Amino acid sequence: MMSFKAGRWLVLAACVATVSVPAMAAETGEPTHAQPVLPTAPLTITGANGVAHVFTVEKAMTPREQQVGEMFRPTLAADSGMIFVWPFPRQSDMWMENTLVPLDIVFIGADNRVSSIVENAVPLSLARISSHGPVRATLELQGGITEKLGIVVGDRVESTALATQPPGK
């Protein structure tokens, strides 16, 4: 026979488990809304001509933050972006599912230089956007900003975010 006190704890544990399972599913299921603003870091892209362009980028570090990325956000400021730092140089494949605004996708090589750029990625598209080779990070900026500022392959990228390793790596 179970005591009243033990029974109360068992019911409490069942309630907590019932509440926790849906909450965990929401964090692992398909994204349905924009994520809160993530921690930020300054990022500078400097061209061969010495002109530097400074951005404030959100750091998408966890798998869930990286999955949600810029999804469901209605705007992206010209001096903002989001960076995805990989634990080691690797192929980076992105998509625009649930992303409402065009983005420039800037792939950053192991040498901290722009290795390729995909301009004005189409909102809501499921088409794969590939780095076509290993990169150490992927940067999402406002669509059209790389052309406007003259950012090109070979430009140098500097940020404290690039020194950060994703959790568990």
Sequence and secondary structure as in RCSB ss.txt:
>XXXX:A:sequence
MMSFKAGRWLVLAACVATVSVPAMAAETGEPTHAQPVLPTAPLTITGANGVAHVFTVEKAMTPREQQVGEMFRPT
LAADSGMIFVWPFPRQSDMWMENTLVPLDIVFIGADNRVSSIVENAVPLSLARISSHGPVRATLELQGGITEKLG
IVVGDRVESTALATQPPGK
>XXXX:A:secstr
   HHHHHHHHHHHHHHHHHHHHHHHHHS   S      EEEEEEE TTS EEEEEEEEE SHHHHHHTTTT S 
  TTEEEEEEEEEEEEEEE  TT  S EEEEEE TTSBEEEEEEEE TT    EEEEEEEEEEEEEETTHHHHHT
  TT EEEEGGGG   TT 
